[in-house]
Amino acid sequence: MKIQILGTGCPKCKQLAENAEAAAKELGIQYEIEKVTDINKIMEFGVMMTPALAIDGTVKSVGKLLAKDEIKKLLKP
């Protein structure tokens, strides 16, 4: 599973990455976290507000900092 954090590196983006990693570890799933910081690549996802979270290339959340439990719900198959 590929978890992508879309953001320029702001504190909320960093916290979202930490929350996503904690959620994936708790679920015991195999994952890879990619931080997408290039504004052009972020816009290719159709994202205009950060932070955003994408799972396997599909944007799941835009413009808000999700808690670990919210991310766990998105990661479950």
C-alpha positions in Angstrom: 0.0 0.0 0.0 1.3 3.4 -1.0 0.4 6.3 1.3 1.1 9.7 -0.1 1.2 12.9 1.9 0.6 15.9 -0.4 2.0 19.1 1.1 4.8 21.5 1.1 6.3 20.4 4.4 4.2 22.6 6.8 3.7 21.5 10.4 0.3 20.0 9.5 1.8 18.0 6.6 4.4 16.6 8.9 1.9 15.7 11.5 -0.3 14.0 8.9 2.7 11.9 7.8 3.3 10.9 11.5 -0.4 10.0 12.0 -0.5 8.0 8.8 2.6 6.0 9.7 1.2 5.3 13.2 -2.1 4.2 11.8 -0.5 1.8 9.2 1.8 0.3 11.9 -1.1 -0.3 14.3 -3.0 -2.1 11.5 0.0 -4.2 10.7 -0.2 -3.5 7.0 2.7 -3.3 4.6 3.1 0.3 3.5 5.3 2.9 1.9 5.0 6.6 2.7 5.8 9.1 0.1 5.9 12.8 0.7 4.9 14.8 -2.4 6.2 18.3 -1.9 6.3 19.5 -5.5 3.4 21.9 -6.0 3.0 20.8 -9.7 2.7 17.2 -8.7 0.3 18.1 -5.9 -1.9 19.9 -8.5 -1.8 16.9 -10.8 -3.8 15.1 -8.1 -6.4 17.9 -8.4 -5.5 19.1 -4.9 -5.7 22.8 -4.2 -5.5 22.7 -0.4 -2.9 20.9 1.8 -2.3 18.8 3.6 -3.9 16.0 1.6 -3.7 12.2 1.9 -3.7 9.8 -1.0 -3.8 6.0 -0.8 -2.6 4.0 -3.8 -2.9 7.2 -5.9 -6.5 8.0 -4.9 -7.0 11.2 -2.9 -8.9 10.5 0.3 -8.6 13.7 2.2 -7.9 17.4 1.3 -7.2 20.4 3.5 -7.4 18.8 6.9 -5.2 17.1 9.4 -6.7 13.7 10.0 -6.3 11.9 13.3 -4.7 8.5 13.4 -8.1 6.8 14.0 -9.6 8.5 10.9 -6.7 7.4 8.8 -7.0 3.8 10.1 -10.6 3.7 8.7 -9.3 4.8 5.3 -6.6 2.2 5.3 -8.8 -0.8 6.1 -9.6 -2.9 3.1 
